[in-house]
């Protein structure tokens, strides 16, 4: 009987250890690392670009991006990062578009995600990631890539 107990305890410890290892490799569906007010640091000298991200609920985040030139808004985008039917999407809308354009999340790791929409000429891929205190993004098409680097402007 004591031998059986030792085997069961050993088996239990192995199962708990295996579960801990597998859960460490599952990506988090928490995108709180996006939250805050950000200013682009690699922008043209005569422009200022900002992104603001808020958490609506655990499965929905909202973002607003805009670019100022001579104190006039020259570009604006509304963004929604949300989970529906078990999948995450990034939806983007500019004032010129009647509806949001959806990008399906194709990769997710802690502090990084990538979304794609191959039906568009540009952009086809949008990637966001956290690099220390910086928020970075890349918007890419077939031959064009636009990198974004942001610093937080308020805590």
RAVEN-V212120 format. One line per field, one symbol per residue. psi: psi as a letter, one per 40 degrees, with the letter a starting at -180 (. if undefined). Layout:
psi=???
//
This chain:
psi=ddddddddddddddddddddddddehiifhfeediahihhefiideihhihhhihdidehiiihhihhhfeiheiihiihhihhfeiiihhhhidehdiihhhhhehhiheiihiigeeidhidhhhiihgbeihiihhiadehhhihhiihei.
//
